Amino acid sequence: MISVTRLDGKTYWINPHMIESMEQTPDLTISLLSGKKVVVRDTPDEIIERIVSYRSRLGVTKQEI
């Protein structure tokens, strides 16, 4: 799980394997495979860094991503 910060400042945890896409307009909207959308304060670069860090802890190399 990775942490994201919702617009109200609360921390929310999501499974990065369930992220389908991200769109910044201007807030970042994360679309999950379930169809749910989460609007967050975080930047795309911050989310990507957390995903890479999470996967590296699982032993997934960049070539496998």
mmJSON file of the N, C-alpha and C atoms, coordinates in Angstrom:
{"data_MODEL":{"atom_site":{
"group_PDB":["ATOM","ATOM","ATOM","ATOM","ATOM","ATOM","ATOM","ATOM","ATOM","ATOM","ATOM","ATOM","ATOM","ATOM","ATOM","ATOM","ATOM","ATOM","ATOM","ATOM","ATOM","ATOM","ATOM","ATOM","ATOM","ATOM","ATOM","ATOM","ATOM","ATOM","ATOM","ATOM","ATOM","ATOM","ATOM","ATOM","ATOM","ATOM","ATOM","ATOM","ATOM","ATOM","ATOM","ATOM","ATOM","ATOM","ATOM","ATOM","ATOM","ATOM","ATOM","ATOM","ATOM","ATOM","ATOM","ATOM","ATOM","ATOM","ATOM","ATOM","ATOM","ATOM","ATOM","ATOM","ATOM","ATOM","ATOM","ATOM","ATOM","ATOM","ATOM","ATOM","ATOM","ATOM","ATOM","ATOM","ATOM","ATOM","ATOM","ATOM","ATOM","ATOM","ATOM","ATOM","ATOM","ATOM","ATOM","ATOM","ATOM","ATOM","ATOM","ATOM","ATOM","ATOM","ATOM","ATOM","ATOM","ATOM","ATOM","ATOM","ATOM","ATOM","ATOM","ATOM","ATOM","ATOM","ATOM","ATOM","ATOM","ATOM","ATOM","ATOM","ATOM","ATOM","ATOM","ATOM","ATOM","ATOM","ATOM","ATOM","ATOM","ATOM","ATOM","ATOM","ATOM","ATOM","ATOM","ATOM","ATOM","ATOM","ATOM","ATOM","ATOM","ATOM","ATOM","ATOM","ATOM","ATOM","ATOM","ATOM","ATOM","ATOM","ATOM","ATOM","ATOM","ATOM","ATOM","ATOM","ATOM","ATOM","ATOM","ATOM","ATOM","ATOM","ATOM","ATOM","ATOM","ATOM","ATOM","ATOM","ATOM","ATOM","ATOM","ATOM","ATOM","ATOM","ATOM","ATOM","ATOM","ATOM","ATOM","ATOM","ATOM","ATOM","ATOM","ATOM","ATOM","ATOM","ATOM","ATOM","ATOM","ATOM","ATOM","ATOM","ATOM","ATOM","ATOM","ATOM","ATOM","ATOM","ATOM","ATOM","ATOM","ATOM","ATOM"],
"id":[1,2,3,4,5,6,7,8,9,10,11,12,13,14,15,16,17,18,19,20,21,22,23,24,25,26,27,28,29,30,31,32,33,34,35,36,37,38,39,40,41,42,43,44,45,46,47,48,49,50,51,52,53,54,55,56,57,58,59,60,61,62,63,64,65,66,67,68,69,70,71,72,73,74,75,76,77,78,79,80,81,82,83,84,85,86,87,88,89,90,91,92,93,94,95,96,97,98,99,100,101,102,103,104,105,106,107,108,109,110,111,112,113,114,115,116,117,118,119,120,121,122,123,124,125,126,127,128,129,130,131,132,133,134,135,136,137,138,139,140,141,142,143,144,145,146,147,148,149,150,151,152,153,154,155,156,157,158,159,160,161,162,163,164,165,166,167,168,169,170,171,172,173,174,175,176,177,178,179,180,181,182,183,184,185,186,187,188,189,190,191,192,193,194,195],
"type_symbol":["N","C","C","N","C","C","N","C","C","N","C","C","N","C","C","N","C","C","N","C","C","N","C","C","N","C","C","N","C","C","N","C","C","N","C","C","N","C","C","N","C","C","N","C","C","N","C","C","N","C","C","N","C","C","N","C","C","N","C","C","N","C","C","N","C","C","N","C","C","N","C","C","N","C","C","N","C","C","N","C","C","N","C","C","N","C","C","N","C","C","N","C","C","N","C","C","N","C","C","N","C","C","N","C","C","N","C","C","N","C","C","N","C","C","N","C","C","N","C","C","N","C","C","N","C","C","N","C","C","N","C","C","N","C","C","N","C","C","N","C","C","N","C","C","N","C","C","N","C","C","N","C","C","N","C","C","N","C","C","N","C","C","N","C","C","N","C","C","N","C","C","N","C","C","N","C","C","N","C","C","N","C","C","N","C","C","N","C","C","N","C","C","N","C","C"],
"label_atom_id":["N","CA","C","N","CA","C","N","CA","C","N","CA","C","N","CA","C","N","CA","C","N","CA","C","N","CA","C","N","CA","C","N","CA","C","N","CA","C","N","CA","C","N","CA","C","N","CA","C","N","CA","C","N","CA","C","N","CA","C","N","CA","C","N","CA","C","N","CA","C","N","CA","C","N","CA","C","N","CA","C","N","CA","C","N","CA","C","N","CA","C","N","CA","C","N","CA","C","N","CA","C","N","CA","C","N","CA","C","N","CA","C","N","CA","C","N","CA","C","N","CA","C","N","CA","C","N","CA","C","N","CA","C","N","CA","C","N","CA","C","N","CA","C","N","CA","C","N","CA","C","N","CA","C","N","CA","C","N","CA","C","N","CA","C","N","CA","C","N","CA","C","N","CA","C","N","CA","C","N","CA","C","N","CA","C","N","CA","C","N","CA","C","N","CA","C","N","CA","C","N","CA","C","N","CA","C","N","CA","C","N","CA","C","N","CA","C","N","CA","C","N","CA","C","N","CA","C"],
"label_alt_id":[null,null,null,null,null,null,null,null,null,null,null,null,null,null,null,null,null,null,null,null,null,null,null,null,null,null,null,null,null,null,null,null,null,null,null,null,null,null,null,null,null,null,null,null,null,null,null,null,null,null,null,null,null,null,null,null,null,null,null,null,null,null,null,null,null,null,null,null,null,null,null,null,null,null,null,null,null,null,null,null,null,null,null,null,null,null,null,null,null,null,null,null,null,null,null,null,null,null,null,null,null,null,null,null,null,null,null,null,null,null,null,null,null,null,null,null,null,null,null,null,null,null,null,null,null,null,null,null,null,null,null,null,null,null,null,null,null,null,null,null,null,null,null,null,null,null,null,null,null,null,null,null,null,null,null,null,null,null,null,null,null,null,null,null,null,null,null,null,null,null,null,null,null,null,null,null,null,null,null,null,null,null,null,null,null,null,null,null,null,null,null,null,null,null,null],
"label_comp_id":["MET","MET","MET","ILE","ILE","ILE","SER","SER","SER","VAL","VAL","VAL","THR","THR","THR","ARG","ARG","ARG","LEU","LEU","LEU","ASP","ASP","ASP","GLY","GLY","GLY","LYS","LYS","LYS","THR","THR","THR","TYR","TYR","TYR","TRP","TRP","TRP","ILE","ILE","ILE","ASN","ASN","ASN","PRO","PRO","PRO","HIS","HIS","HIS","MET","MET","MET","ILE","ILE","ILE","GLU","GLU","GLU","SER","SER","SER","MET","MET","MET","GLU","GLU","GLU","GLN","GLN","GLN","THR","THR","THR","PRO","PRO","PRO","ASP","ASP","ASP","LEU","LEU","LEU","THR","THR","THR","ILE","ILE","ILE","SER","SER","SER","LEU","LEU","LEU","LEU","LEU","LEU","SER","SER","SER","GLY","GLY","GLY","LYS","LYS","LYS","LYS","LYS","LYS","VAL","VAL","VAL","VAL","VAL","VAL","VAL","VAL","VAL","ARG","ARG","ARG","ASP","ASP","ASP","THR","THR","THR","PRO","PRO","PRO","ASP","ASP","ASP","GLU","GLU","GLU","ILE","ILE","ILE","ILE","ILE","ILE","GLU","GLU","GLU","ARG","ARG","ARG","ILE","ILE","ILE","VAL","VAL","VAL","SER","SER","SER","TYR","TYR","TYR","ARG","ARG","ARG","SER","SER","SER","ARG","ARG","ARG","LEU","LEU","LEU","GLY","GLY","GLY","VAL","VAL","VAL","THR","THR","THR","LYS","LYS","LYS","GLN","GLN","GLN","GLU","GLU","GLU","ILE","ILE","ILE"],
"label_asym_id":["A","A","A","A","A","A","A","A","A","A","A","A","A","A","A","A","A","A","A","A","A","A","A","A","A","A","A","A","A","A","A","A","A","A","A","A","A","A","A","A","A","A","A","A","A","A","A","A","A","A","A","A","A","A","A","A","A","A","A","A","A","A","A","A","A","A","A","A","A","A","A","A","A","A","A","A","A","A","A","A","A","A","A","A","A","A","A","A","A","A","A","A","A","A","A","A","A","A","A","A","A","A","A","A","A","A","A","A","A","A","A","A","A","A","A","A","A","A","A","A","A","A","A","A","A","A","A","A","A","A","A","A","A","A","A","A","A","A","A","A","A","A","A","A","A","A","A","A","A","A","A","A","A","A","A","A","A","A","A","A","A","A","A","A","A","A","A","A","A","A","A","A","A","A","A","A","A","A","A","A","A","A","A","A","A","A","A","A","A","A","A","A","A","A","A"],
"label_entity_id":["1","1","1","1","1","1","1","1","1","1","1","1","1","1","1","1","1","1","1","1","1","1","1","1","1","1","1","1","1","1","1","1","1","1","1","1","1","1","1","1","1","1","1","1","1","1","1","1","1","1","1","1","1","1","1","1","1","1","1","1","1","1","1","1","1","1","1","1","1","1","1","1","1","1","1","1","1","1","1","1","1","1","1","1","1","1","1","1","1","1","1","1","1","1","1","1","1","1","1","1","1","1","1","1","1","1","1","1","1","1","1","1","1","1","1","1","1","1","1","1","1","1","1","1","1","1","1","1","1","1","1","1","1","1","1","1","1","1","1","1","1","1","1","1","1","1","1","1","1","1","1","1","1","1","1","1","1","1","1","1","1","1","1","1","1","1","1","1","1","1","1","1","1","1","1","1","1","1","1","1","1","1","1","1","1","1","1","1","1","1","1","1","1","1","1"],
"label_seq_id":[1,1,1,2,2,2,3,3,3,4,4,4,5,5,5,6,6,6,7,7,7,8,8,8,9,9,9,10,10,10,11,11,11,12,12,12,13,13,13,14,14,14,15,15,15,16,16,16,17,17,17,18,18,18,19,19,19,20,20,20,21,21,21,22,22,22,23,23,23,24,24,24,25,25,25,26,26,26,27,27,27,28,28,28,29,29,29,30,30,30,31,31,31,32,32,32,33,33,33,34,34,34,35,35,35,36,36,36,37,37,37,38,38,38,39,39,39,40,40,40,41,41,41,42,42,42,43,43,43,44,44,44,45,45,45,46,46,46,47,47,47,48,48,48,49,49,49,50,50,50,51,51,51,52,52,52,53,53,53,54,54,54,55,55,55,56,56,56,57,57,57,58,58,58,59,59,59,60,60,60,61,61,61,62,62,62,63,63,63,64,64,64,65,65,65],
"pdbx_PDB_ins_code":[null,null,null,null,null,null,null,null,null,null,null,null,null,null,null,null,null,null,null,null,null,null,null,null,null,null,null,null,null,null,null,null,null,null,null,null,null,null,null,null,null,null,null,null,null,null,null,null,null,null,null,null,null,null,null,null,null,null,null,null,null,null,null,null,null,null,null,null,null,null,null,null,null,null,null,null,null,null,null,null,null,null,null,null,null,null,null,null,null,null,null,null,null,null,null,null,null,null,null,null,null,null,null,null,null,null,null,null,null,null,null,null,null,null,null,null,null,null,null,null,null,null,null,null,null,null,null,null,null,null,null,null,null,null,null,null,null,null,null,null,null,null,null,null,null,null,null,null,null,null,null,null,null,null,null,null,null,null,null,null,null,null,null,null,null,null,null,null,null,null,null,null,null,null,null,null,null,null,null,null,null,null,null,null,null,null,null,null,null,null,null,null,null,null,null],
"Cartn_x":[0.848,0.0,0.895,0.404,1.103,0.152,0.734,-0.096,-0.29,-1.474,-1.79,-2.497,-2.506,-3.167,-4.358,-5.538,-6.754,-6.782,-7.667,-7.756,-8.058,-8.744,-9.059,-7.901,-6.761,-5.567,-5.435,-6.434,-6.386,-5.553,-4.825,-4.025,-4.923,-4.715,-5.511,-4.504,-4.757,-3.847,-4.489,-3.722,-4.242,-3.242,-3.763,-2.944,-2.436,-1.12,-0.618,-0.854,-1.083,-1.362,-2.757,-3.59,-4.961,-5.103,-3.994,-4.059,-4.115,-5.147,-5.292,-4.676,-4.939,-4.403,-4.412,-3.691,-3.675,-3.868,-4.643,-4.895,-4.84,-4.081,-3.954,-4.717,-5.794,-6.664,-7.278,-6.742,-5.34,-5.043,-6.072,-5.814,-5.571,-4.825,-4.513,-5.647,-6.219,-7.261,-6.664,-6.731,-6.242,-7.452,-7.445,-8.517,-8.044,-8.871,-8.541,-9.258,-8.763,-9.368,-10.813,-11.175,-12.539,-13.517,-12.975,-13.811,-13.855,-13.374,-13.34,-12.284,-12.552,-11.602,-11.267,-9.993,-9.521,-8.797,-9.232,-8.594,-7.636,-6.374,-5.333,-4.534,-3.84,-2.954,-1.596,-1.21,0.119,0.325,1.587,1.913,2.098,1.981,2.236,3.632,4.632,5.995,6.103,5.4,5.413,4.773,3.661,2.973,3.841,4.446,5.309,6.486,7.09,8.213,7.776,6.59,6.087,5.831,5.33,5.085,6.407,7.403,8.72,9.333,9.238,9.771,9.053,7.726,6.925,7.329,7.428,7.765,9.193,10.097,11.471,11.529,10.676,10.61,10.086,9.276,8.75,9.731,10.806,11.809,11.519,10.652,10.335,11.338,12.029,13.0,12.302,12.987,12.424,12.1,12.888,12.636,11.305,10.858,9.606,8.388,8.603,7.481,6.846],
"Cartn_y":[-1.176,0.0,1.242,2.282,3.564,4.609,5.621,6.672,7.794,8.37,9.561,10.524,11.793,12.787,13.352,13.143,13.666,15.182,15.825,17.28,17.835,17.058,17.524,17.331,16.828,16.658,15.305,14.451,13.131,12.171,11.302,10.286,9.112,8.61,7.514,6.525,5.247,4.217,3.485,3.331,2.612,1.537,0.538,-0.524,-0.037,0.136,0.672,-0.248,-1.533,-2.464,-2.234,-1.49,-1.23,0.103,0.857,2.136,1.887,2.434,2.312,3.516,4.724,5.933,7.077,8.149,9.375,10.537,11.527,12.697,13.94,14.941,16.173,17.296,17.789,18.798,19.768,20.644,20.71,19.762,19.322,18.333,16.975,16.136,14.815,13.844,13.259,12.245,10.892,9.966,8.604,7.727,7.048,6.109,4.702,3.974,2.603,1.62,0.404,-0.623,-0.911,-0.639,-0.86,0.182,1.251,2.339,3.513,3.3,4.377,5.397,6.671,7.745,8.411,8.738,9.386,10.666,11.815,13.09,13.396,13.683,13.846,15.128,15.529,16.7,16.381,15.116,14.698,14.953,15.086,15.262,13.89,13.826,12.548,11.997,12.882,12.429,11.808,12.386,11.825,10.438,10.287,8.993,7.956,8.334,7.406,6.982,7.926,7.604,6.613,6.796,5.869,4.481,4.441,3.15,2.428,3.137,2.538,2.044,2.846,2.458,1.216,1.212,0.076,-1.197,-1.095,-2.285,-2.753,-1.808,-2.218,-2.985,-2.619,-3.356,-4.78,-4.942,-6.272,-7.078,-6.423,-7.112,-7.041,-6.129,-5.972,-4.983,-5.388,-4.501,-3.555,-2.476,-1.51,-2.154,-3.16,-3.828,-4.581,-5.011,-5.763,-4.869,-3.57,-2.646,-2.314],
"Cartn_z":[0.0,0.0,0.0,-0.656,-0.633,-0.057,0.566,1.132,0.119,0.153,-0.63,0.319,-0.028,0.804,0.058,0.617,0.006,0.129,-0.581,-0.568,0.814,1.652,3.006,3.98,3.492,4.308,4.976,4.839,5.462,4.616,5.312,4.635,4.261,3.075,2.53,1.947,2.074,1.572,0.409,-0.675,-1.835,-2.279,-2.917,-3.48,-4.836,-5.008,-6.27,-7.463,-7.203,-8.295,-8.878,-8.16,-8.612,-9.351,-9.494,-10.205,-11.703,-12.325,-13.775,-14.475,-13.951,-14.571,-13.574,-13.937,-13.156,-14.122,-13.686,-14.523,-13.645,-14.102,-13.327,-14.018,-13.35,-13.982,-12.981,-12.25,-11.821,-10.664,-9.893,-8.844,-9.49,-8.816,-9.351,-9.03,-10.068,-9.924,-10.269,-9.313,-9.523,-9.794,-10.938,-11.288,-10.975,-10.236,-9.857,-10.774,-10.837,-11.679,-11.3,-10.058,-9.587,-10.129,-10.728,-11.21,-10.248,-9.033,-8.04,-8.431,-8.117,-8.368,-7.05,-6.866,-5.656,-6.076,-5.546,-5.839,-4.69,-5.043,-4.033,-4.239,-3.175,-3.21,-3.815,-3.778,-4.202,-5.696,-6.092,-7.503,-8.153,-9.477,-10.156,-9.847,-9.805,-9.509,-8.123,-7.137,-5.786,-5.764,-6.458,-6.514,-7.206,-8.322,-9.061,-8.195,-7.478,-6.586,-5.505,-4.951,-3.929,-4.507,-5.739,-6.386,-6.629,-7.143,-7.393,-6.087,-5.034,-3.728,-3.19,-3.308,-2.85,-3.593,-4.901,-5.692,-5.446,-5.17,-4.875,-3.561,-2.607,-1.342,-1.565,-2.622,-2.946,-3.78,-4.234,-5.059,-6.539,-6.966,-8.386,-8.975,-10.051,-10.674,-11.655,-12.04,-12.976,-14.311,-14.722,-15.994,-15.979,-14.802,-14.7,-14.579,-14.336,-14.146,-15.463],
"occupancy":[1.0,1.0,1.0,1.0,1.0,1.0,1.0,1.0,1.0,1.0,1.0,1.0,1.0,1.0,1.0,1.0,1.0,1.0,1.0,1.0,1.0,1.0,1.0,1.0,1.0,1.0,1.0,1.0,1.0,1.0,1.0,1.0,1.0,1.0,1.0,1.0,1.0,1.0,1.0,1.0,1.0,1.0,1.0,1.0,1.0,1.0,1.0,1.0,1.0,1.0,1.0,1.0,1.0,1.0,1.0,1.0,1.0,1.0,1.0,1.0,1.0,1.0,1.0,1.0,1.0,1.0,1.0,1.0,1.0,1.0,1.0,1.0,1.0,1.0,1.0,1.0,1.0,1.0,1.0,1.0,1.0,1.0,1.0,1.0,1.0,1.0,1.0,1.0,1.0,1.0,1.0,1.0,1.0,1.0,1.0,1.0,1.0,1.0,1.0,1.0,1.0,1.0,1.0,1.0,1.0,1.0,1.0,1.0,1.0,1.0,1.0,1.0,1.0,1.0,1.0,1.0,1.0,1.0,1.0,1.0,1.0,1.0,1.0,1.0,1.0,1.0,1.0,1.0,1.0,1.0,1.0,1.0,1.0,1.0,1.0,1.0,1.0,1.0,1.0,1.0,1.0,1.0,1.0,1.0,1.0,1.0,1.0,1.0,1.0,1.0,1.0,1.0,1.0,1.0,1.0,1.0,1.0,1.0,1.0,1.0,1.0,1.0,1.0,1.0,1.0,1.0,1.0,1.0,1.0,1.0,1.0,1.0,1.0,1.0,1.0,1.0,1.0,1.0,1.0,1.0,1.0,1.0,1.0,1.0,1.0,1.0,1.0,1.0,1.0,1.0,1.0,1.0,1.0,1.0,1.0],
"B_iso_or_equiv":[0.0,0.0,0.0,0.0,0.0,0.0,0.0,0.0,0.0,0.0,0.0,0.0,0.0,0.0,0.0,0.0,0.0,0.0,0.0,0.0,0.0,0.0,0.0,0.0,0.0,0.0,0.0,0.0,0.0,0.0,0.0,0.0,0.0,0.0,0.0,0.0,0.0,0.0,0.0,0.0,0.0,0.0,0.0,0.0,0.0,0.0,0.0,0.0,0.0,0.0,0.0,0.0,0.0,0.0,0.0,0.0,0.0,0.0,0.0,0.0,0.0,0.0,0.0,0.0,0.0,0.0,0.0,0.0,0.0,0.0,0.0,0.0,0.0,0.0,0.0,0.0,0.0,0.0,0.0,0.0,0.0,0.0,0.0,0.0,0.0,0.0,0.0,0.0,0.0,0.0,0.0,0.0,0.0,0.0,0.0,0.0,0.0,0.0,0.0,0.0,0.0,0.0,0.0,0.0,0.0,0.0,0.0,0.0,0.0,0.0,0.0,0.0,0.0,0.0,0.0,0.0,0.0,0.0,0.0,0.0,0.0,0.0,0.0,0.0,0.0,0.0,0.0,0.0,0.0,0.0,0.0,0.0,0.0,0.0,0.0,0.0,0.0,0.0,0.0,0.0,0.0,0.0,0.0,0.0,0.0,0.0,0.0,0.0,0.0,0.0,0.0,0.0,0.0,0.0,0.0,0.0,0.0,0.0,0.0,0.0,0.0,0.0,0.0,0.0,0.0,0.0,0.0,0.0,0.0,0.0,0.0,0.0,0.0,0.0,0.0,0.0,0.0,0.0,0.0,0.0,0.0,0.0,0.0,0.0,0.0,0.0,0.0,0.0,0.0,0.0,0.0,0.0,0.0,0.0,0.0],
"pdbx_formal_charge":[null,null,null,null,null,null,null,null,null,null,null,null,null,null,null,null,null,null,null,null,null,null,null,null,null,null,null,null,null,null,null,null,null,null,null,null,null,null,null,null,null,null,null,null,null,null,null,null,null,null,null,null,null,null,null,null,null,null,null,null,null,null,null,null,null,null,null,null,null,null,null,null,null,null,null,null,null,null,null,null,null,null,null,null,null,null,null,null,null,null,null,null,null,null,null,null,null,null,null,null,null,null,null,null,null,null,null,null,null,null,null,null,null,null,null,null,null,null,null,null,null,null,null,null,null,null,null,null,null,null,null,null,null,null,null,null,null,null,null,null,null,null,null,null,null,null,null,null,null,null,null,null,null,null,null,null,null,null,null,null,null,null,null,null,null,null,null,null,null,null,null,null,null,null,null,null,null,null,null,null,null,null,null,null,null,null,null,null,null,null,null,null,null,null,null],
"auth_seq_id":[1,1,1,2,2,2,3,3,3,4,4,4,5,5,5,6,6,6,7,7,7,8,8,8,9,9,9,10,10,10,11,11,11,12,12,12,13,13,13,14,14,14,15,15,15,16,16,16,17,17,17,18,18,18,19,19,19,20,20,20,21,21,21,22,22,22,23,23,23,24,24,24,25,25,25,26,26,26,27,27,27,28,28,28,29,29,29,30,30,30,31,31,31,32,32,32,33,33,33,34,34,34,35,35,35,36,36,36,37,37,37,38,38,38,39,39,39,40,40,40,41,41,41,42,42,42,43,43,43,44,44,44,45,45,45,46,46,46,47,47,47,48,48,48,49,49,49,50,50,50,51,51,51,52,52,52,53,53,53,54,54,54,55,55,55,56,56,56,57,57,57,58,58,58,59,59,59,60,60,60,61,61,61,62,62,62,63,63,63,64,64,64,65,65,65],
"auth_comp_id":["MET","MET","MET","ILE","ILE","ILE","SER","SER","SER","VAL","VAL","VAL","THR","THR","THR","ARG","ARG","ARG","LEU","LEU","LEU","ASP","ASP","ASP","GLY","GLY","GLY","LYS","LYS","LYS","THR","THR","THR","TYR","TYR","TYR","TRP","TRP","TRP","ILE","ILE","ILE","ASN","ASN","ASN","PRO","PRO","PRO","HIS","HIS","HIS","MET","MET","MET","ILE","ILE","ILE","GLU","GLU","GLU","SER","SER","SER","MET","MET","MET","GLU","GLU","GLU","GLN","GLN","GLN","THR","THR","THR","PRO","PRO","PRO","ASP","ASP","ASP","LEU","LEU","LEU","THR","THR","THR","ILE","ILE","ILE","SER","SER","SER","LEU","LEU","LEU","LEU","LEU","LEU","SER","SER","SER","GLY","GLY","GLY","LYS","LYS","LYS","LYS","LYS","LYS","VAL","VAL","VAL","VAL","VAL","VAL","VAL","VAL","VAL","ARG","ARG","ARG","ASP","ASP","ASP","THR","THR","THR","PRO","PRO","PRO","ASP","ASP","ASP","GLU","GLU","GLU","ILE","ILE","ILE","ILE","ILE","ILE","GLU","GLU","GLU","ARG","ARG","ARG","ILE","ILE","ILE","VAL","VAL","VAL","SER","SER","SER","TYR","TYR","TYR","ARG","ARG","ARG","SER","SER","SER","ARG","ARG","ARG","LEU","LEU","LEU","GLY","GLY","GLY","VAL","VAL","VAL","THR","THR","THR","LYS","LYS","LYS","GLN","GLN","GLN","GLU","GLU","GLU","ILE","ILE","ILE"],
"auth_asym_id":["A","A","A","A","A","A","A","A","A","A","A","A","A","A","A","A","A","A","A","A","A","A","A","A","A","A","A","A","A","A","A","A","A","A","A","A","A","A","A","A","A","A","A","A","A","A","A","A","A","A","A","A","A","A","A","A","A","A","A","A","A","A","A","A","A","A","A","A","A","A","A","A","A","A","A","A","A","A","A","A","A","A","A","A","A","A","A","A","A","A","A","A","A","A","A","A","A","A","A","A","A","A","A","A","A","A","A","A","A","A","A","A","A","A","A","A","A","A","A","A","A","A","A","A","A","A","A","A","A","A","A","A","A","A","A","A","A","A","A","A","A","A","A","A","A","A","A","A","A","A","A","A","A","A","A","A","A","A","A","A","A","A","A","A","A","A","A","A","A","A","A","A","A","A","A","A","A","A","A","A","A","A","A","A","A","A","A","A","A","A","A","A","A","A","A"],
"auth_atom_id":["N","CA","C","N","CA","C","N","CA","C","N","CA","C","N","CA","C","N","CA","C","N","CA","C","N","CA","C","N","CA","C","N","CA","C","N","CA","C","N","CA","C","N","CA","C","N","CA","C","N","CA","C","N","CA","C","N","CA","C","N","CA","C","N","CA","C","N","CA","C","N","CA","C","N","CA","C","N","CA","C","N","CA","C","N","CA","C","N","CA","C","N","CA","C","N","CA","C","N","CA","C","N","CA","C","N","CA","C","N","CA","C","N","CA","C","N","CA","C","N","CA","C","N","CA","C","N","CA","C","N","CA","C","N","CA","C","N","CA","C","N","CA","C","N","CA","C","N","CA","C","N","CA","C","N","CA","C","N","CA","C","N","CA","C","N","CA","C","N","CA","C","N","CA","C","N","CA","C","N","CA","C","N","CA","C","N","CA","C","N","CA","C","N","CA","C","N","CA","C","N","CA","C","N","CA","C","N","CA","C","N","CA","C","N","CA","C","N","CA","C","N","CA","C","N","CA","C"],
"pdbx_PDB_model_num":[1,1,1,1,1,1,1,1,1,1,1,1,1,1,1,1,1,1,1,1,1,1,1,1,1,1,1,1,1,1,1,1,1,1,1,1,1,1,1,1,1,1,1,1,1,1,1,1,1,1,1,1,1,1,1,1,1,1,1,1,1,1,1,1,1,1,1,1,1,1,1,1,1,1,1,1,1,1,1,1,1,1,1,1,1,1,1,1,1,1,1,1,1,1,1,1,1,1,1,1,1,1,1,1,1,1,1,1,1,1,1,1,1,1,1,1,1,1,1,1,1,1,1,1,1,1,1,1,1,1,1,1,1,1,1,1,1,1,1,1,1,1,1,1,1,1,1,1,1,1,1,1,1,1,1,1,1,1,1,1,1,1,1,1,1,1,1,1,1,1,1,1,1,1,1,1,1,1,1,1,1,1,1,1,1,1,1,1,1,1,1,1,1,1,1]
}}}
